[in-house]
């Protein structure tokens, strides 16, 4: 059964655009543009019995204000969001859903990006910094997870499966996959 849609904007541009985000390395970045967002909106029963989390993922373009790094970067944010049917409840009620369990794959993504950076992979963005935080009382789940990954912006286009299969012939696809595999190994 497909996960229902909430039709909620989890990363409201009024809150995110022009926000300043600091990272453990000491760098500061201004959020300039929202690229998009996606949600994994779960019912309470699935959260409690299956161990899944309701979360929203947002992607942004940022400009460097201070510290090391390129002038412009890509930011991925993962937020714990309320269970289905609790979005409009008081923040004190939503705070009861807060968990210290990070979503599956977050630390794996950090490790993978670190490995690819050490291998000087030019096909994936380089990990610049990352952080784990708890949401404030003004956010969706007070005390819930907020995870940020700051990466370099790569030139060119995203070689997603749709692009690869529609525009690249078989030898080009194989060469791209081989280059990624070489960098990964």
URLIN-V258920 format. One record per pair of residues at least 12 apart in sequence whose ideal C-beta (glycine too) atoms are under 10 Angstrom apart, sorted by the first residue. I is the first residue (numbers start at 0). J is the second residue. Records with the same first field share a line. If there is no record, write none. Layout:
I: J  J
//
This chain:
2: 38  39  40  41  42  45  51  53  83
3: 38  40  41  42  83
4: 38  40
5: 38  40  53  55  80  81  83  84  86
6: 38  40  86
7: 36  38  40  55  80  81  86  87  139
8: 33  36  38  55  57
9: 36  37  38  40  54  55  56  57  76  78  80  81  86  138  139
10: 30  33  35  36  55  56  57  58  59  76  78
11: 33  36  57
12: 30  32  33  59
14: 30  137  138
15: 30  31  32  33  36  57  59  74  76
16: 29  30  31  32  33  59
17: 29  30  31
18: 30  31  59  61
19: 61  64  65
20: 59  61  64  74  76  128  130  132  147  149
21: 64  65  66  128  130  147
22: 66  68  74  127  128  129  130  147  148  149
23: 128  129  130  131
24: 66  67  68  127  128  129  130  149
25: 65  66  67  128
26: 61  63  64  65  66  67  68  72  127  128  149
27: 61  62  63  64  65  66  68
28: 59  60  61  62  63  64  65  66  68  71  72  74  127  128  147  149
29: 61  62  63  64
30: 57  59  60  61  62  74  76
31: 59  60  61  62  71  72  74
32: 58  59  60  61  62  71
33: 57  58  59  60  74
34: 57  58  59  60  73  74  75
35: 56  57  58  59
36: 55  56  57  58  59  76  78
37: 54  55  56  57  58
38: 53  54  55  56  57  78  80
39: 51  52  53  54  55  56  77  80  102
40: 53  54  55  80  81  82  83  84  86
41: 53  54  80  81  82  83
42: 82  83  84  85
43: 81  82  83  84  85  96
44: 82  83
45: 82  83
46: 82  83  96  98
47: 82
50: 98  100  103
51: 102  103
52: 77  79  80  82  96  98  100  101  102  103  140  143  144
53: 78  79  80  81  82  83  85  86  96  102  139  140  143
54: 77  78  79  80  101  102  105  139  140  143  144  146
55: 76  77  78  79  80  139
56: 75  76  77  78  80  102  146
57: 74  75  76  77  78  147
58: 73  74  75  76  148  150
59: 72  73  74  75  76  147  149
60: 72  73  74  152
61: 73  74  149  152
63: 127
66: 127  128
67: 127  128
68: 125  127  128  149  151
69: 125  127  151  152
70: 152
71: 151  152
72: 124  125  127  128  149  150  151  152
73: 124  127  148  149  150  151  152  153
74: 127  128  147  148  149  150  152
75: 108  124  129  146  147  148  149  150
76: 132  145  146  147  148  149
77: 101  102  104  105  108  131  144  145  146  147  148
78: 102  132  134  138  139  140  143  144  145  146  147
79: 93  96  97  98  100  101  102  133  134  138  139  140  142  143  144  145  146
80: 93  96  134  138  139  140  143
81: 93  96  139  140  143
82: 96  140
85: 140
86: 139
90: 134  135  136  137  138  139  140  141
91: 136  141
93: 134  138  139  140  141  142  143
94: 134  136  138  139  140  141  142  143
95: 140  141  142
96: 139  140  141  142  143
97: 133  134  140  141  142  143  144
98: 140  142  143  144
99: 131  133  142  143  144
100: 144
101: 131  144  146
102: 144  146
105: 129  131  144  146  148
106: 129  131  146
108: 126  129  146  148
109: 126  129  131  146  148
110: 126
111: 123  126  183
112: 124  125  126  127  129  148  150
113: 125  126  129
114: 126  182  183  184
115: 179  182  183
116: 150  151
118: 181  182  183  184
119: 182
120: 178  179  181  182  183
121: 153  154  178  179  182
122: 153  155  158  175  176  178  179  181  182  183
123: 150  151  153  179  182  183
124: 148  149  150  151  152  153
125: 149  150  151  152  153
126: 148  149  150  151
127: 148  149  150  151
128: 147  148  149  150
129: 146  147  148  149  150
130: 145  146  147  148  149
131: 144  145  146  147
132: 144  145  146  147
133: 145
158: 171  172  175  176  179
160: 172
163: 175  176
//
